Amino acid sequence: MKTRIALLLTLALAAGCSSSNHYPSLTRNQTEKMVGDNILLRRYTIDVNRAVPLGGRSINLTSPYTLEIKGDSVYSHLPYYGRAYNVPYGGGEGMIFSSTVSDYSATPGRKGETVVKFNTRTQEDRHQFTVTLWPNGSADINVLPTNRQAINYTGTMRLEAAQ
């Protein structure tokens, strides 16, 4: 009997941890609605806290880095770690740019997440973004540049009231 109770408590704790809400002042339903509304309006900012270069160790980021979508524009203020194949002298701008978005799509995933895909082009490079947004506000960003190795980021969506 004690073993069953311990097992049930462990399972309940594990389930609670996997669906944690990053916004303690909001209920789970409020958080999910705000995340969905921001995706639908194509107005959201992701605060990035970790970079994962291809074939490298993950890097905890202490400075404020963001990826922002505003309608048909993207504002990328992200660090880049990895191999560059063809870049301007001095390294160029890397992943710090603002540009227009093309081929934007947002599709629901199998586990409640929304997968956003879009392309962008700067003077230096083309980028394919795949952003996975979870109902609790967590975000995974995969960037595939043409002239650099791919890189992943993780972070949290800033929740703002839909306008």
Salt bridges, closest charged atoms under 4 A:
GLU32 OE2 - ARG28 NE 3.12
ASP37 OD2 - LYS33 NZ 2.81
ASP47 OD1 - ARG158 NH2 2.88
GLU68 OE2 - LYS70 NZ 3.36
ASP72 OD1 - ARG42 NH2 2.91
